[in-house]
Amino acid sequence: MEDPDWNSVTLKPFNKNFLTPIPQPTPEKEQEAEGSGNGSATVKLVGLRDNSEFSLDPLQGPVLSFHDARLPRCLRDFLSGTGFDAPTTIQANAWALGLSGYDIIAIAQTGSGKTLAYLAPALTHILLSQAPAADKPQAPSQYVPGEPCTPIGLVVVPTHELVQQIQSVAQQWEKRYGVVTVALHGGVSRSVHTKLLLERNGPIHLIAGTPGRLLDLVSTKALNLSRVTYFVLDEADKLLKLGFANQLKKISNQIRPDRHTLMFSATFSPKLREEALNWVKSDPIYLQVGKVTISEFSGLSEISSNIEQIVQVCAQHKKEKKLIKFLTKLREEEKAQRKKSGVLIFVNQIKTAVAISDSLWKLDFRVDALYGNKPQNLRQKVVNDFKCGKIQIVVATDVASRGLDIPHLPYVINYDFPSNLDIYVHRVGRTGRQGKGVALSYLTRNFKPLVPDLIKLLEEHQQTVSPLLREILDDKAGTQNEAESPQNEEIELKEGQSGE
């Protein structure tokens, strides 16, 4: 697969500035509204290539309302039907930047509304980038049956679950605006996708896909990315961790260099910063929502203040007993209150997911397991059953859970503590989406190297730190203390009460 010679190609102009300049609220009111839907949060804008301070024109300030008169009417109409009260902080700022034509590298906590932060501008871009006037939105209709599919928008994500989540949101546009979205990912035969792209009955405007499947379809000439003018990389940190850097470079090279690019991530390590400047061709604006500092790029993003983080020091052989005790207490409390709460349990290995799921099933818990080797149709069934409440508990590995978006998920349990704190941030971010939540983690002594940074993270978020966690650093916490400590029991009761 050869890279196009963009220097020899005459590129058709396109519009990427859709924000009508109208005076906005005063800074005091603006800052107050800015936190709507996401609690109070600091926002920082920086020119990433030279770390220079950046400030928007006052007329390009955060979009604080779905009815903001600066937004194109088609976008206002769509947003008013989403069911949310107001934009989250990342949405308010990403829309202001994105709809003003800036390329963005945005860092924000998991569950902060990132998907809509880039899909809302995608809708606008597809409808208006070639439209004769802003009041005449038009989904481009040109296509040639049998020729490669040439989308306008492309969203690249690490897993097929997230692809499907994006498609479910974007499909709301099809009936109203004629904007067609297609999902391309592993788990589906490549021949099925090839037929879908080549034998389509009309144009395809937006594609959400995983890197490997996208490159497969480009190499077989079922897909051509030369027409893409709106390019999104979501969960870029995970894309990098999963080894997709080379594939992303190939995808990026297939897209015209003057495209509009937005990158979203929960963390921002030095390695990701280096790669990001290769993926985003222009001088991007670094949009930071939270506590990551531009100078250090520590790799740890802010976790919502609505999430209560509880870390229990625990011997390995005691974890299952403690988990069952907690879930039994939760079931009894919720039976008395006539309510049901979803619980997502993370493990590090497939065999653990199966074993814990089986143990809980035998105790009459409504539970299922989600892991990478499970057939695609069964994985989707687990997701659907969890969303509709048919099952209450899912035991999952990290890769399988990516893209599992359950609004208002009250509980996340790290049965196995993750191998690094970036993964911890992602897992904990699964709870408290748009609301409160509790994240309970069992930590064994072999995770001692993570403890100093873990304590720092907990303290930065005003969380209670167990004395046993501090004692691990001094090698004072013995196995018996870890298993039977009164402090651990006290925390467990507090955890049970927090769901009331």
KOLKE-317757 format. One record per residue (C-alpha): residue in three letters; x, y, z. Coordinates in pm, whole numbers, plus 32768, in hexadecimal, padded with zeros to 4 digits. Layout:
! KOLKE-317757
{pt ala {X Y Z}},
...
! end
This chain:
! KOLKE-317757
{pt met {8000 8000 8000}},
{pt glu {80A7 813F 7F86}},
{pt asp {807D 8295 8021}},
{pt pro {7FE0 839A 7F3B}},
{pt asp {80C2 84AC 7EB7}},
{pt trp {7FFC 85CE 7F45}},
{pt asn {80E4 86D0 7EA8}},
{pt ser {806B 8668 7D50}},
{pt val {7EFA 866B 7DAB}},
{pt thr {7E14 8798 7D88}},
{pt leu {7D46 8792 7EC6}},
{pt lys {7BDF 880A 7EBD}},
{pt pro {7BA9 891E 7FC1}},
{pt phe {7AC0 88DB 80E4}},
{pt asn {7A32 89A7 8201}},
{pt lys {7A7C 8957 836E}},
{pt asn {7A13 8A96 841D}},
{pt phe {78A5 8A83 8481}},
{pt leu {788E 8B5C 85BA}},
{pt thr {77D3 8CA1 8580}},
{pt pro {7885 8DBE 863D}},
{pt ile {778C 8E40 873E}},
{pt pro {77E3 8EE0 8891}},
{pt gln {77DE 8DE8 89B3}},
{pt pro {77A7 8DFB 8B2F}},
{pt thr {7899 8EAD 8C16}},
{pt pro {79C8 8DE2 8C8D}},
{pt glu {792F 8DB3 8DE7}},
{pt lys {77EF 8D1E 8D5E}},
{pt glu {78B0 8C5D 8C5A}},
{pt gln {798C 8BB1 8D5D}},
{pt glu {785F 8B53 8E2E}},
{pt ala {77A5 8ABB 8D09}},
{pt glu {78DF 8A16 8C88}},
{pt gly {78CF 8907 8D8D}},
{pt ser {776A 88A7 8D39}},
{pt gly {7738 8733 8D29}},
{pt asn {789B 86E8 8D9A}},
{pt gly {78D3 8791 8EE7}},
{pt ser {79CF 88AA 8F08}},
{pt ala {7B02 8872 8E2F}},
{pt thr {7C2E 893B 8DC4}},
{pt val {7C62 8972 8C50}},
{pt lys {7DAF 89C0 8BAE}},
{pt leu {7DFA 8A13 8A42}},
{pt val {7F5C 89FB 89BB}},
{pt gly {7FFD 8A04 8863}},
{pt leu {8092 88A8 8874}},
{pt arg {81BF 88C3 878C}},
{pt asp {825B 89E6 884B}},
{pt asn {819C 89CE 8998}},
{pt ser {8129 8B35 8968}},
{pt glu {7FFC 8BB5 8A25}},
{pt phe {7EC4 8BC6 894D}},
{pt ser {7D80 8C82 897E}},
{pt leu {7C47 8C81 88AB}},
{pt asp {7BAD 8DBA 881F}},
{pt pro {7A94 8E22 890F}},
{pt leu {799A 8DD5 87FC}},
{pt gln {7A1D 8C6E 87F0}},
{pt gly {79F3 8C22 8962}},
{pt pro {7969 8AD7 89EB}},
{pt val {7817 8A62 896C}},
{pt leu {7752 8A6E 8AB0}},
{pt ser {75FC 8A0F 8A2C}},
{pt phe {7567 8929 8927}},
{pt his {74A5 8A5C 88B5}},
{pt asp {75DB 8B37 8886}},
{pt ala {7584 8C1A 8761}},
{pt arg {76E5 8BF8 86D4}},
{pt leu {76A4 8A8A 867F}},
{pt pro {7618 8A2A 852B}},
{pt arg {74A3 89E7 853F}},
{pt cys {74C9 887C 84D5}},
{pt leu {75B1 883E 85FD}},
{pt arg {74D1 88F5 86F4}},
{pt asp {73A9 8825 8681}},
{pt phe {746E 86E2 86AD}},
{pt leu {74FA 873C 8805}},
{pt ser {73A8 87A4 888D}},
{pt gly {7332 863E 885A}},
{pt thr {7452 8591 890E}},
{pt gly {73A7 8594 8A62}},
{pt phe {74C8 8641 8B17}},
{pt asp {74A0 878A 8BD0}},
{pt ala {75DD 883E 8B66}},
{pt pro {7731 87FC 8AC9}},
{pt thr {7841 8766 8BA2}},
{pt thr {7984 8827 8BC9}},
{pt ile {7A39 8765 8AB9}},
{pt gln {7911 878F 89CD}},
{pt ala {78F0 8904 8A0F}},
{pt asn {7A5E 8943 89BE}},
{pt ala {7A90 8841 88AB}},
{pt trp {7962 88C7 87EE}},
{pt ala {79E1 8A2C 8807}},
{pt leu {7B37 89C6 8781}},
{pt gly {7AC6 88BF 8689}},
{pt leu {79B0 898D 85EF}},
{pt ser {7AA7 8AAF 85CD}},
{pt gly {7B86 89D4 84F5}},
{pt tyr {7C9E 8989 85EC}},
{pt asp {7D48 8836 85FB}},
{pt ile {7D30 87B0 875D}},
{pt ile {7DE7 86C2 8844}},
{pt ala {7CF7 86A2 8968}},
{pt ile {7D42 85FC 8AB6}},
{pt ala {7C1D 85BB 8B9D}},
{pt gln {7BA8 84B7 8C95}},
{pt thr {7AF3 837E 8C28}},
{pt gly {797B 83AD 8C2A}},
{pt ser {7987 8525 8BEF}},
{pt gly {78C3 8520 8AAA}},
{pt lys {79E3 8505 89B2}},
{pt thr {791D 8441 88AF}},
{pt leu {781F 8555 8876}},
{pt ala {7939 8654 888E}},
{pt tyr {79B7 85E0 873A}},
{pt leu {787A 854E 86A0}},
{pt ala {77B4 8693 86B4}},
{pt pro {78BA 874F 85E4}},
{pt ala {78CC 8620 84FD}},
{pt leu {775A 8645 84AA}},
{pt thr {778B 87B7 8467}},
{pt his {78BE 8779 8390}},
{pt ile {7813 8672 82BA}},
{pt leu {76DC 8746 8283}},
{pt leu {777F 8899 8252}},
{pt ser {78E9 8871 81DE}},
{pt gln {7876 886E 8071}},
{pt ala {7720 8913 80A0}},
{pt pro {76DD 8A5D 7FEE}},
{pt ala {765B 8B00 812E}},
{pt ala {764B 8AB6 82A2}},
{pt asp {74CF 8ABB 829C}},
{pt lys {74C8 89AE 818E}},
{pt pro {7564 8874 8225}},
{pt gln {759A 8766 8125}},
{pt ala {762A 8607 8142}},
{pt pro {76FD 85CF 8007}},
{pt ser {7652 84D7 7F21}},
{pt gln {775A 8483 7E1D}},
{pt tyr {77CF 831A 7E0A}},
{pt val {781E 8218 7CFF}},
{pt pro {77A6 80B0 7D3B}},
{pt gly {78C6 7FBA 7D29}},
{pt glu {79CA 80C8 7D68}},
{pt pro {7A84 80E6 7EB6}},
{pt cys {79C4 818B 7FD0}},
{pt thr {7A39 82F3 8007}},
{pt pro {79BD 8376 8159}},
{pt ile {79D9 84DD 81CF}},
{pt gly {7A08 848C 833F}},
{pt leu {7AE1 837F 83E1}},
{pt val {7AF0 8320 8552}},
{pt val {7BFF 8228 85BA}},
{pt val {7BE0 8175 870A}},
{pt pro {7C8A 8047 87AE}},
{pt thr {7B6B 7F4C 87CC}},
{pt his {7A2E 7EDE 871E}},
{pt glu {7957 7F25 8851}},
{pt leu {79B1 8094 883B}},
{pt val {7975 808E 86C3}},
{pt gln {7815 800F 8701}},
{pt gln {77D9 8114 880E}},
{pt ile {7839 8227 871A}},
{pt gln {775A 8196 860D}},
{pt ser {762F 8187 86F9}},
{pt val {7650 82FD 873F}},
{pt ala {7696 8360 85D7}},
{pt gln {7574 8294 854C}},
{pt gln {7486 838F 85E9}},
{pt trp {74E7 8479 84CD}},
{pt glu {748E 8395 83AD}},
{pt lys {7314 83B5 83AA}},
{pt arg {7314 852C 83E9}},
{pt tyr {743C 859F 831A}},
{pt gly {7493 847C 8236}},
{pt val {75EF 845B 82CE}},
{pt val {7655 82EC 82B3}},
{pt thr {774A 824E 83A9}},
{pt val {77F1 80F9 8387}},
{pt ala {78B1 8031 848E}},
{pt leu {79E6 7F6F 841F}},
{pt his {7A96 7E8B 8518}},
{pt gly {7B16 7D2F 855C}},
{pt gly {7A27 7C19 85BB}},
{pt val {796E 7C46 8470}},
{pt ser {79E4 7B9F 8330}},
{pt arg {7AAF 7C88 8253}},
{pt ser {79E2 7C13 8128}},
{pt val {78A8 7C94 81D4}},
{pt his {7944 7DEC 81FB}},
{pt thr {79CA 7DE7 8097}},
{pt lys {7870 7D9D 8010}},
{pt leu {77D9 7EAB 80EE}},
{pt leu {78C6 7FB3 8065}},
{pt leu {78C8 7F50 7EF6}},
{pt glu {775B 7EEE 7ECA}},
{pt arg {76C0 8009 7F93}},
{pt asn {757F 80AD 7F1D}},
{pt gly {75F1 820D 7F6B}},
{pt pro {770D 82DE 7FFA}},
{pt ile {77B4 8291 8147}},
{pt his {7814 83D1 81FA}},
{pt leu {78B4 8364 8342}},
{pt ile {797B 822C 8399}},
{pt ala {79D8 81BB 84F8}},
{pt gly {7AD8 80A6 84FC}},
{pt thr {7BFF 7FF2 8596}},
{pt pro {7D57 8022 84F8}},
{pt gly {7D91 7EC1 8478}},
{pt arg {7C42 7E9D 83CA}},
{pt leu {7C5B 7FF8 832F}},
{pt leu {7DB0 7FAC 8298}},
{pt asp {7D35 7E5A 8218}},
{pt leu {7C1D 7F05 815B}},
{pt val {7CFE 8019 80D5}},
{pt ser {7DFA 7F18 8058}},
{pt thr {7CE7 7E57 7F9F}},
{pt lys {7C61 7F9E 7F0A}},
{pt ala {7B0D 7F7E 7FAB}},
{pt leu {7B56 80BE 806C}},
{pt asn {7C00 81FE 7FFB}},
{pt leu {7C56 8306 8100}},
{pt ser {7CC4 841B 8013}},
{pt arg {7B79 84D5 803B}},
{pt val {7B82 84D8 81BA}},
{pt thr {7B88 863C 823E}},
{pt tyr {7B1D 85F4 83A6}},
{pt phe {7C06 8503 845F}},
{pt val {7BE2 8492 85CA}},
{pt leu {7CBF 83B8 86A4}},
{pt asp {7C08 8356 87E4}},
{pt glu {7CA7 82AA 8910}},
{pt ala {7DF6 82F5 8873}},
{pt asp {7EB1 8281 89A9}},
{pt lys {7E16 8128 8984}},
{pt leu {7E5E 8120 8811}},
{pt leu {7FCB 815D 8864}},
{pt lys {7FD7 8061 8980}},
{pt leu {7F3F 7F55 88A3}},
{pt gly {8054 7F82 87A2}},
{pt phe {7F96 8039 8690}},
{pt ala {8095 8152 865B}},
{pt asn {810D 80D2 8508}},
{pt gln {7FAB 808E 848D}},
{pt leu {7F3D 81EA 84F5}},
{pt lys {8060 8282 8436}},
{pt lys {7FF5 81C3 82FE}},
{pt ile {7E8C 8232 8327}},
{pt ser {7EF6 839B 8361}},
{pt asn {7FC8 8399 8223}},
{pt gln {7E9A 8326 8157}},
{pt ile {7DD9 8460 81BC}},
{pt arg {7E0F 85B8 8124}},
{pt pro {7F00 8681 81FF}},
{pt asp {7E1C 87B2 8220}},
{pt arg {7D05 86E7 82C1}},
{pt his {7C5E 8753 8405}},
{pt thr {7CEF 8676 851B}},
{pt leu {7C77 863B 867F}},
{pt met {7D22 854F 8774}},
{pt phe {7C8E 84E8 88C3}},
{pt ser {7D32 842F 89E3}},
{pt ala {7D0B 83FB 8B5A}},
{pt thr {7E85 840D 8B94}},
{pt phe {7FAA 84B6 8AE7}},
{pt ser {80FE 8413 8B0C}},
{pt pro {823D 849C 8A6A}},
{pt lys {822F 8385 8968}},
{pt leu {80C8 83DC 890B}},
{pt arg {8127 854A 88E9}},
{pt glu {823B 84EA 87F5}},
{pt glu {8152 8411 8725}},
{pt ala {8036 850D 8732}},
{pt leu {8108 8613 8684}},
{pt asn {8138 851B 8566}},
{pt trp {7FC5 84CA 854B}},
{pt val {7F4F 8633 8561}},
{pt lys {7FF3 86E6 843C}},
{pt ser {7FAE 884F 849D}},
{pt asp {8002 8913 85D9}},
{pt pro {7EFB 887B 86C0}},
{pt ile {7E60 8916 87F3}},
{pt tyr {7E91 8848 892E}},
{pt leu {7D49 884D 89EF}},
{pt gln {7D75 87D8 8B54}},
{pt val {7C4B 8799 8C38}},
{pt gly {7CD0 8730 8D8B}},
{pt lys {7E19 8723 8E41}},
{pt val {7F18 86A3 8D45}},
{pt thr {802C 87A7 8D24}},
{pt ile {80AB 8810 8BCF}},
{pt ser {8217 880D 8C43}},
{pt glu {821F 86B4 8CDD}},
{pt phe {8122 85EE 8C0E}},
{pt ser {8112 84FF 8D33}},
{pt gly {8026 840B 8C8A}},
{pt leu {7F1F 8420 8D9B}},
{pt ser {7DD7 84CE 8D51}},
{pt glu {7CDE 8556 8E48}},
{pt ile {7BDD 8465 8ED1}},
{pt ser {7A84 84F5 8F0E}},
{pt ser {7A51 857F 906C}},
{pt asn {7906 84C2 906B}},
{pt ile {79BF 8376 9080}},
{pt glu {7A14 82EA 91D7}},
{pt gln {7B56 8222 91BA}},
{pt ile {7B8D 8110 92BC}},
{pt val {7CCB 8041 92BA}},
{pt gln {7CD5 7F14 93A2}},
{pt val {7E1B 7E61 93EB}},
{pt cys {7DC6 7CF2 93C6}},
{pt ala {7E73 7B9F 93BB}},
{pt gln {7E46 7AEF 926B}},
{pt his {7D91 79C1 92FB}},
{pt lys {7C99 7AA0 93B3}},
{pt lys {7C22 7B6D 928A}},
{pt glu {7B09 7A89 9218}},
{pt lys {7A7D 7A6D 9378}},
{pt lys {7A82 7BE8 93A2}},
{pt leu {79DF 7C1C 924E}},
{pt ile {78C4 7B2B 929B}},
{pt lys {788F 7BCD 93EF}},
{pt phe {7875 7D26 9351}},
{pt leu {778A 7CB9 923A}},
{pt thr {76AD 7BF8 932C}},
{pt lys {768C 7D29 940C}},
{pt leu {7641 7E04 92DE}},
{pt arg {7535 7D11 9269}},
{pt glu {7490 7D10 93BF}},
{pt glu {7495 7E8C 93D8}},
{pt glu {7403 7EB8 927D}},
{pt lys {72F8 7DB0 92B5}},
{pt ala {7282 7E76 93E3}},
{pt gln {7285 7FB7 9316}},
{pt arg {71E9 7F12 91E3}},
{pt lys {72F8 7F83 90F7}},
{pt lys {7407 7EE3 9021}},
{pt ser {7562 7F68 8FD7}},
{pt gly {7654 7EF9 8ECB}},
{pt val {77AB 7E80 8F39}},
{pt leu {78D7 7E68 8E4E}},
{pt ile {79F0 7D8B 8ED2}},
{pt phe {7B48 7DA1 8E2F}},
{pt val {7C3D 7C80 8E23}},
{pt asn {7D8D 7C59 8D75}},
{pt gln {7D63 7AFF 8CDB}},
{pt ile {7C56 7A46 8C19}},
{pt lys {7C67 7919 8D01}},
{pt thr {7C1F 79FB 8E2B}},
{pt ala {7AF4 7A94 8D79}},
{pt val {7A64 793B 8D39}},
{pt ala {7AAC 78BB 8E99}},
{pt ile {7A19 79E8 8F50}},
{pt ser {78EA 79EE 8E6C}},
{pt asp {78AA 787C 8EAD}},
{pt ser {78D1 78A7 9027}},
{pt leu {77DB 79C7 9032}},
{pt trp {76E5 7913 8F4F}},
{pt lys {76DA 77EF 9041}},
{pt leu {767A 78E7 9152}},
{pt asp {754F 795B 9080}},
{pt phe {75E6 7AA4 9013}},
{pt arg {7578 7B16 8EB8}},
{pt val {76D3 7B21 8E1E}},
{pt asp {778F 7AE8 8CDA}},
{pt ala {78F7 7B05 8C63}},
{pt leu {7986 7BE3 8B51}},
{pt tyr {7ADA 7B90 8ABD}},
{pt gly {7B95 7BA0 8974}},
{pt asn {7B7D 7A32 890D}},
{pt lys {7A03 7A32 892C}},
{pt pro {794F 7A2E 87DA}},
{pt gln {78DD 7B84 8764}},
{pt asn {7768 7B35 8770}},
{pt leu {7782 7AB5 88D6}},
{pt arg {784C 7BE4 8942}},
{pt gln {7742 7CC9 88B2}},
{pt lys {7635 7C02 8966}},
{pt val {76E8 7C38 8AB2}},
{pt val {76F8 7DAF 8A6F}},
{pt asn {7588 7DBF 8A10}},
{pt asp {751C 7CED 8B3C}},
{pt phe {75E4 7DCD 8C26}},
{pt lys {7553 7F0C 8B94}},
{pt cys {73EB 7E96 8BAE}},
{pt gly {7416 7E06 8D0D}},
{pt lys {73EE 7C98 8CB3}},
{pt ile {7539 7C5C 8D62}},
{pt gln {75B8 7D30 8E81}},
{pt ile {772A 7CD6 8E87}},
{pt val {782D 7CBF 8D72}},
{pt val {7988 7C30 8DB0}},
{pt ala {7A6A 7CBC 8CA0}},
{pt thr {7BCB 7CDB 8C22}},
{pt asp {7C49 7E32 8BB8}},
{pt val {7C4A 7E01 8A40}},
{pt ala {7AEF 7D65 8A3B}},
{pt ser {7A5C 7E7C 8B0F}},
{pt arg {7ADD 7F97 8A34}},
{pt gly {79B1 8050 89AB}},
{pt leu {78C2 7FBA 8AAA}},
{pt asp {7800 80F8 8AEF}},
{pt ile {7701 80D2 8C07}},
{pt pro {766F 821F 8C7F}},
{pt his {765E 824F 8DF8}},
{pt leu {7722 8111 8E46}},
{pt pro {7735 811D 8FC4}},
{pt tyr {7846 801D 900C}},
{pt val {7993 7FB6 8F76}},
{pt ile {7A66 7EB0 9026}},
{pt asn {7BD4 7E6F 8FD9}},
{pt tyr {7BDD 7D02 9044}},
{pt asp {7D3A 7CF6 8FAC}},
{pt phe {7DF6 7E3C 8FD1}},
{pt pro {7E6C 7EB9 8E7B}},
{pt ser {7FD9 7EB2 8E12}},
{pt asn {7FF6 802E 8E03}},
{pt leu {7F3B 8164 8E71}},
{pt asp {7ED6 81CA 8D12}},
{pt ile {7E00 8090 8D05}},
{pt tyr {7D85 80DA 8E66}},
{pt val {7D0D 8230 8DF1}},
{pt his {7C52 8195 8CCD}},
{pt arg {7BAF 808C 8DA7}},
{pt val {7B49 817A 8EBB}},
{pt gly {7ABF 8267 8DB5}},
{pt arg {79BB 8162 8D57}},
{pt thr {78F3 81BF 8E8A}},
{pt gly {785B 830F 8EDA}},
{pt arg {7810 8359 8D6E}},
{pt gln {7742 8499 8D7F}},
{pt gly {7702 8447 8EEF}},
{pt lys {778A 83B1 9031}},
{pt gly {783B 8265 904E}},
{pt val {7917 8186 9122}},
{pt ala {7A59 80DC 90B2}},
{pt leu {7AD2 7FC5 9197}},
{pt ser {7C2C 7F30 915B}},
{pt tyr {7CD6 7E04 91F9}},
{pt leu {7E4E 7E37 9204}},
{pt thr {7F46 7D23 9259}},
{pt arg {80AE 7D4F 92CD}},
{pt asn {8144 7CFF 9179}},
{pt phe {80C1 7E51 90FE}},
{pt lys {81A3 7F0A 91F2}},
{pt pro {825C 7FC6 90D9}},
{pt leu {8116 8078 9081}},
{pt val {80C3 80DE 91E5}},
{pt pro {8182 822D 91FC}},
{pt asp {80DA 82BA 90C4}},
{pt leu {7F8D 821E 9126}},
{pt ile {7F95 82CB 9278}},
{pt lys {7FEA 8413 91CC}},
{pt leu {7EC7 83E6 90DC}},
{pt leu {7DD4 8399 91F8}},
{pt glu {7E48 84C4 92C1}},
{pt glu {7E2C 85AD 9194}},
{pt his {7CBF 8544 9176}},
{pt gln {7C77 856C 92EC}},
{pt gln {7C44 83F7 9321}},
{pt thr {7C78 8335 9465}},
{pt val {7DC2 8273 9464}},
{pt ser {7DC5 8133 9531}},
{pt pro {7EDF 8124 9635}},
{pt leu {7F31 7FCA 95AF}},
{pt leu {7F74 8061 945B}},
{pt arg {8077 8149 94F3}},
{pt glu {810C 802C 95BF}},
{pt ile {8152 7F64 9484}},
{pt leu {8262 8060 9433}},
{pt asp {8310 800A 957C}},
{pt asp {82D7 7E91 9558}},
{pt lys {8209 7E91 9697}},
{pt ala {80C7 7E03 960C}},
{pt gly {80C2 7C8E 9643}},
{pt thr {7FD8 7B99 9599}},
{pt gln {7EFD 7B74 96CB}},
{pt asn {7ED3 7CEC 96EE}},
{pt glu {7E7B 7D0D 957F}},
{pt ala {7D6A 7C0B 959A}},
{pt glu {7CD4 7C57 96EB}},
{pt ser {7D19 7DC6 9731}},
{pt pro {7BFA 7E7D 97E1}},
{pt gln {7C41 7FA4 96FC}},
{pt asn {7BF5 7ED0 95CE}},
{pt glu {7AB0 7E5A 9669}},
{pt glu {7A52 7FC0 96BD}},
{pt ile {7A95 8030 9559}},
{pt glu {79C8 7F10 94D5}},
{pt leu {789B 7F7C 95A2}},
{pt lys {78CA 80DF 9528}},
{pt glu {78D2 805B 93C5}},
{pt gly {778B 7FA5 93F9}},
{pt gln {76E8 80D9 9489}},
{pt ser {7759 81B8 936E}},
{pt gly {765F 811A 9284}},
{pt glu {7537 8188 9357}},
! end
